[in-house]
Each structure stands twice: as structure tokens, then as C-alpha cells.
Amino acid sequence: MPASILEEVGHLLGVALIRDTATRLSCPSCGSAHVAQVLGDNGGISYVCTACGHSWS
């Protein structure tokens, strides 16, 4: 158990930062983080980069 509320907040912020970084997608073509998830053919999930237009699944 943390000794203070500041330790607890620090721990939660660290976990949130790691989680956000781990789930962020980037375009394999240009490296941009501006990626949209779209419904692909046959119900699959695809992604498109809104910066360069590259698409992948």
C-alpha cells in the first residue's frame, strides 16, 4: 500500500502512460499516429493513415 496519495497518483499516471503508448497505432509507411480504424471487406478490420493514405489490415 502506498505511503501517500502522491505515490498512488504517480503509480496510476505511469500505468496510464504505458497503456496509452502500447495501444497507439502508427502508419507502417510514414510513421504517423493519425490512423483510423475502418471496416474492411468481408467484415474484417482495416486501418488507414489519414496523413498519407496508406491502408493495411
C-alpha positions in Angstrom: 0.0 0.0 0.0 1.4 3.4 -0.9 2.6 5.7 1.9 0.9 8.7 0.4 -1.7 9.8 -2.1 1.1 11.3 -4.3 2.7 7.8 -4.6 -0.7 6.3 -5.6 -1.3 9.1 -8.2 2.2 8.7 -9.6 1.7 4.9 -10.0 -1.7 5.4 -11.8 -0.2 8.0 -14.1 2.7 5.7 -15.0 0.3 2.8 -15.8 -1.9 5.1 -18.0 1.1 6.4 -19.9 2.3 2.8 -20.6 -1.1 1.7 -21.6 -1.6 4.6 -24.0 1.7 4.1 -25.7 1.1 0.3 -26.0 -2.2 0.7 -27.8 -1.3 3.6 -30.1 -1.0 2.6 -33.8 1.3 4.2 -36.2 1.4 4.0 -40.0 4.0 1.5 -41.3 4.6 3.6 -44.3 5.1 7.1 -42.9 5.1 6.6 -39.1 2.2 9.0 -38.5 0.0 8.4 -35.5 -3.0 9.7 -37.4 -4.6 6.3 -38.0 -8.3 5.4 -38.4 -9.8 2.0 -37.9 -12.3 1.1 -40.7 -14.5 -1.9 -41.5 -12.8 -3.8 -44.3 -14.1 -6.2 -46.9 -15.9 -9.3 -45.6 -16.3 -7.6 -42.2 -12.6 -7.5 -41.3 -10.8 -4.7 -39.6 -8.5 -2.5 -41.6 -6.6 0.7 -40.9 -6.0 3.8 -42.9 -3.4 6.6 -42.4 -5.1 9.9 -42.6 -1.8 11.6 -43.2 -0.5 9.7 -46.3 -3.5 7.5 -47.3 -1.7 4.2 -46.8 -4.1 1.3 -45.8 -3.4 -2.1 -44.2 -5.1 -4.8 -42.2 
